[in-house]
């Protein structure tokens, strides 16, 4: 059998632009691959305007608010120890209401850059905020390195080298070929332009297909000036039914019997644009558009799809805050065991305590076990949240036999979170 030789030392990255495309100056700026415009400065300006269009603004805000209202915690896997408790107290003092939507905006624009604000709290250097900075100030070079563009350095400053632990770049569906990420505003630009135009514009556009058709025959040998006069007369006939035409010119109207209401056509056009925008941001248009028979099931399906979209969106703020935690860990000596896993995460809490209590009771009856301290820690409970209680023994029933839930609900009242 032939022996397979492997390299003793893992090689650096090989498939890079300088090798594939020849000698390149890696300090050069990488063009933005936007489908709308190639100039990054103008692209960002256009997208800033696009996101203010009412239909775009509504669905984008709905998605950001959906992520922002999720509950958060640290230490998903292990029970919270001293280290995780300390990190959670740091996160609680951070401006999460600003950081989360700022990080989620990377989904709209493709990427966003957050600048860490450091403060000295006692003996610890901690990050209190991650402030979103204008995207037009930043570019990527051919080596996919983030650059800060300034008046003094128009070629860009490598932020990771000059300002370590200062700037966090969050990218949505980025790749080696496109570090700027895939922004949904790039996909929705033309739909927003269509919705932003006024109603009169759409009427004049749609009526061209619905109006009657007018034809004019001019005498042979007529010059172009006379033909233009006849065309103008036809337009006046179409709009006002009054025109002056020289004798010898024949006019004929061809009635359009297949036309539909212009207002109805405009509504179809508007609904199509809005439906596509909802699909881009929320993954479905079912939850917002269907009524009548079957609308509940369709809306429920749409909500499930929207929840899947939120699962994807919440990864962006998780990435930003966990990067901040990593930096703080590098410059401080956190209390507790260094081996303890500490990670910030967002999650959707049960709709109500009653719903969670019912779920816990079903599992408890099926397995004969009760919720563990680890599970309660994952839900955000801390030591001291529970008090001894002298509830009378409750007969155990199966779920199918219709057990009384009231004692369990009474117990839940003592399990409220501190915040």
N, C-alpha and C positions, 0 to 999 in steps of 0.2 A: 504494500500500500504506500502510495506517495505521501510524503510528509508535507503538510501545508505550513508554509512559513508566514508568520504574521509580523508586522512591524513592532519593534520593542517600544517605540515611542509613538503615541498617537499624533498624526500629522495635523497641522493647522488646516484651516478651510482652504479648499483647492478651487472649487468652482466659483470664482469671483470675477468681477467685471474686467479687471486689468488683464486677466489671463484669457477670458473668452472674447473680449473686444479689442485686445491690443493694449499698448501702453496708454494709460489714462492718468490724468491729474485728479487724484481722489479729492482734492480740495474744491473741485468744481461743484456747483450746485446741481442736484438731481432734479430734473423738471417734474412738475406735478402732473400725474397722468389723468387728470380730470377729463371726463368726456365733454364737459361744458366749455371750459376754457383751459388753456395751458399755463397762463400766467398765475402763479400762486397768489400774488397780492390781489389781483382783480378777482380771482376765483373766490377767495375768502370774503371779499366785499360783496360779491353777488350772493353768496350763500347766507351771509348775515342778513341781507334783504329778503331772501327767499324764506327764511325761517320765521319772518314776521308776517308773511301772508296768512290770513286768518285760518284757513283750512290746515295748513302745515303747522302753524303755531299750536292749534288745538290738539292735534294728535301727538305732536312731539311733547307737549306739556303733559298730556295724559300718560305717556310712557314714563317720563322722568318722575312724575308724582307717584306712579305705581311702584317704581324702584325705591323712591325715597321713603315711602310709608312701610316698607318691609322692616321687620325687627332685625336686630343685629346682636352678635355675641362673639366671644372668642373661645377657642379650644373646643372644636367640634367633636374630636375623637376621645380625648381623655377627660377625666374629672378635673375641674378647675383647681389649680394649686396656687401657691403664693405668687409664682411668676405670672400666670395668666390673670390673676386678680389685679396685679399691679398694672399690666398692660391694658386691662379693661378700664381701669380708672383713668389712664392716660387717654384712651379713645373717647371716654365719656366727656372729657374736657376739650376734645377737638371739635371743630366746626363742621360736624357731619352733615348738617342741613345744607351747607354750601358745597362741601366736598363731593357728596354723592351725585347731585345733578350736574356738577362741573365735569366729573369723570364720565357720566353717562352721555354728555354732549359729544364725546368722541364718536358715538354711533351716528350722530347727525352729520358731523363734519369729516369723519375719517380718523382724525387724531385730535388730541388736546394736550396742552403742556401745563403742568401744575408746578408752581414754585413753592417749596417748603418754607414755612415760617418757623424758625427755631426760637425757643425761649429757655431760659435757665430757671428751673423750678427746684429749689433746694439744691441738692447735689446732682440732680439729673438734668441733662440737656434733652428737651423733648420738642416734638413738632406739635404745634397748636393749631395749624391751619395749612391747607394746600390751596393756594390761590391760583385760579385759572388766568393765564396770560394770553394776550392776543396771538392768534395763530400766524398772522402775517409777519410776526417778528422772528419766526423760526423756519428753517429749511433743513433738508437732509443733503449730505454730500454723496458722492458716488460710492463711498464706503458705508452708506446708510447710518452715518453718525449725525446726531442732532446738532444743529448750529444755531446760535443766536446772532441775528443780523443787526448790526448797529451802524451808526453814522461813521464811527472811527474804523470799524471793521466790517465793511460791506461784504467781504468774502465770507464772513461768519466766524464765530468763536465756538470751539468744541466745548460744549457745556460740561460734559462728563470729566474732561481734563482740567479745565480752568475753575469750574464751580462744582466740585464733587459733593454728592448728597444734597443737591440743591434743586434740581429740576427732574420731575417725573413725567415721562411722555407716555400717554395712554393711546393705544392704536386699536382701531376696529377692523378686523379682518385684514390686517396688514400682511405683507409678504416681503421676501427679499427684493422682488422686482418693484414692489410698491410699498415703501415704508410709510407713505402718507395715509394708508388705510383706505377702506371703502366707505365713503360717506353716503348716507341715505339721501341727503340733499342733492347730491349729484344725480341720483336716480330720479328724484321727484321734481327736478328743476322745471322741465317743460310742462308738467302737469300744473305746477303752481303758476306758471306764466299764463296758462289757459284760464285758470280760475281767477287770476288777478285782473284780467281784462274786463272792461265794463259790459253791462248787459246789452247796450246798443250795438257794440262791436259784434257780439255773437248774433244778434238779430240780423244785422246786415249780411253777415256771412252765411247764416243758415237760410235766409229768405231767398238767396240766389238759386237754391235748389228747389224751393217750394213755389215760387212765383210762376205765373203763366209766361210762356216764351213768345217774344215778338220778333217777327221777321220783316225785313224791308228789301224791296227790289228797286234798284235805280236804273235809269236808262243806260243802254250800252254807251261806253265812251265817257262816262261821268268821271270827273277828276276826284282825287282823294279828299279835297276840301269839301266837296258836295257830299261824299260818303260820310264824312265826319258829322256834317249837319244832319243827315238822316239818322245816324246813330244817336245823336243828341235828342232828336225828336222822338225816337223810340223809347229812350229813357224817360222822357217827360210823359209819354203815353202810359208807361208802366207805373209811374209814380203818381201822376195827377190826372191822367186820362185826357189831357189837353195838349195839342201840338200843332204847329204850322208846318205843312209839307207841300212842296211844289207839285203842281199837277204833272202827271206822268210817272210819279213814284207810287208803287203799290205797297201797302202795309197789310200784314196779316198776323193775327194772334192765334197761337197754338195753346189751348187750355191744358194745364197740367192737372190731370185728374188723380194722380197718385200722391199728391202732396199731403203732408201732415201739419199739425199745428206747430208754428215756430216756437212758441213757448214750451210745448211738449218736447221738441227736439233739443232745446236748450237744457231742459231738466235732465234729459237722458245724458247729454254731454257732461253736465255738471256732476251727476251721480257717478258716471264712469270714472272721472278724475278723482273724486273723493274716495271711491271704492279702492282704487289703485293705491292711493296714499295710505289708507288704513291697512292695506295688505303689506305695504313696505314696513310700516312702523310696528304694527301689532300682530302681523301674521295672519290676520283674518278680518273680514268685514262683517261677519255674521252677527256678532254681538251688538252691532250698532244699527243694522239696516233692516232686519227682518221683523215683520209684524204678522199677526194673524195666526192661523192654524200652524202648529209646529214651531212657532217662534221660540218657545221656551227651550226646546231641545236644541234648536239651531244656535240660540244665544249661549246655551251652556257649552256647546262645542266650541263656539267662538271664544268664550272665556277661557276654556282649557288651552286653546292655541295661544291666547294672549299670555297666559301664565308661562308657557314655554318660552315666549319671547322675553318675558321678564327674567327668566332663569339665565338667559344669555346676557341680558343687559346688566344684571347685578354683578357679573364677573369684572366689569370695568372698575367700579369703585372698590371692590374687594382687592383688585390688583394694586390700585393706588395706595390704599391704606396699609396693606401688607408690606409694600415696599417701604413706606414710612416706618413701620414697626421694625423692619430689618435694619434700616439705617440707625434708628435709635438704639437697637441692640448692639450695633457695631461701636458706638461711641459711649455707651454706658455699661455698667455692670448691674443688670437687673437683679432684684432679689429673687430667691427661690432656686430651684433646680434648673440648670442650663439645658438639661435634656428634655424638659417639659415642652410639649408642642404648644405653640401659641400662634393662632391664626384668626384674623378677623373674617367674619362671614355674615351674609345677609340671608334671611329665611322668611318664609311666609308662615305666620302663626296661624293656628286654628281659628276658624271664624268666631268661636266663642269658647269660654271655659266649659260650657255645657257640652259642646261638641267634643272637646278633648277628653272630658270626663267619660263620655259614652264610649269613645274609642278605647280608653284605658280599661274600662270595665269589661268590655268585650274580650280584649286580649287577656285580661286577668282571669276571667272565667274559663277561657279556652286553654290556658297554660297552667293555671294554678299559681301564678307568680304575680308580684306587684312591681310597680315602677322602681327602678334602682336609683341610687344616688347619682350615678353617671348620667342616666337619662334626664333626671331633674336638673342637673348641672348644664346639660346641653340646652335646656329650655330657658336658661337664664336664672334659675333659682340659686341662691347662695346659702351657706351655712348660717343658720339663724332665722331663715324664712319660715321654718316649721316650729310649731309649739306642741307640747304634749297635750293630748286631748283625751277625755274619758268618755268617748262614744260607747254606747251600749252595743254589745255584739249584734251583728246583723246577720240573719239567716242567709246562706248562700243559695242563690237561684241561678239557673241558667238563663241566658239572654232570651231564649225562645219562650221561657215560662212566664215572662213578664214581671221580672223583679222590680222592686221599688227603687227608683233612682234618688229619692229625696235625701237619704242619709249621705250618699256620695256627694250630692250637691252641697250639703252642709259642710262637708269636709273640704270641698274645693274653696270655700270662702276663706279658709285659713292658708291657702296656698297661693295667694296673690303675690305678684312680683313687687319689689320695692319701688320700681319705677315704671 
